[in-house]
Amino acid sequence: MVRLKSHVSVRRKLQLENTEDVPIVLTIKRIYNKILETGSVEDRDQSGRPVSATTDKITEISEVLTATPITSVRQISQE
């Protein structure tokens, strides 16, 4: 694999290879920096509120709706 010296040269190389949808230089910089920081291009874990929809809750709600399909969301949450 050829090691290119700059983000612009990476973009030009992609254009020469007739790659469709060549990313802009800023995108190439971000991907490069992410690889340097994490060793991967995968997204980092997100901070914030944890997911409250567990498999057990989903199954329980599904069973309630199957038994009584007219039940409102408010009634389900009170059960």
KEPAZA-955272 format. One record per residue (C-alpha): residue number from 1; chain; y, x, z. Coordinates in steps of 0.5 Angstrom, whole numbers. Layout:
BEGIN
   resi   chain       Y       X       Z
    NUM       A       Y       X       Z
...
END
This chain:
BEGIN
   resi   chain       Y       X       Z
      1       A       0       0       0
      2       A       7       3      -2
      3       A      12       4       4
      4       A      19       1       2
      5       A      25       4       5
      6       A      29      -2       6
      7       A      29     -10       6
      8       A      33     -10      -1
      9       A      28      -5      -4
     10       A      22     -10      -1
     11       A      26     -16      -5
     12       A      27     -12     -11
     13       A      19     -10     -11
     14       A      17     -18     -10
     15       A      22     -20     -16
     16       A      19     -15     -21
     17       A      12     -17     -19
     18       A      14     -24     -21
     19       A      13     -27     -14
     20       A      15     -34     -14
     21       A      20     -36      -8
     22       A      22     -29      -6
     23       A      25     -29       1
     24       A      32     -27       2
     25       A      33     -21       5
     26       A      35     -24      12
     27       A      28     -27      12
     28       A      25     -20      10
     29       A      29     -17      16
     30       A      26     -22      21
     31       A      19     -22      19
     32       A      20     -14      19
     33       A      23     -14      26
     34       A      18     -19      29
     35       A      12     -15      27
     36       A      15      -9      30
     37       A      16     -13      37
     38       A      10     -17      37
     39       A       5     -13      32
     40       A       4     -20      28
     41       A       8     -25      24
     42       A       5     -31      29
     43       A      10     -35      33
     44       A      11     -33      40
     45       A       9     -38      45
     46       A      15     -43      46
     47       A      18     -44      53
     48       A      20     -51      55
     49       A      16     -58      58
     50       A       9     -57      58
     51       A       5     -62      54
     52       A       3     -68      58
     53       A      -2     -71      53
     54       A      -9     -69      55
     55       A     -15     -71      52
     56       A     -17     -75      58
     57       A     -11     -79      58
     58       A     -11     -80      50
     59       A     -18     -83      51
     60       A     -16     -87      57
     61       A     -11     -90      53
     62       A     -15     -91      47
     63       A     -20     -95      51
     64       A     -15     -99      54
     65       A     -12    -101      47
     66       A     -19    -102      44
     67       A     -20    -107      50
     68       A     -14    -111      50
     69       A     -10    -109      43
     70       A      -4    -114      45
     71       A      -2    -109      51
     72       A       5    -106      51
     73       A       6     -99      52
     74       A      10    -101      59
     75       A       4    -105      61
     76       A      -1     -99      60
     77       A       4     -94      63
     78       A       3     -98      70
     79       A      -4     -98      70
END
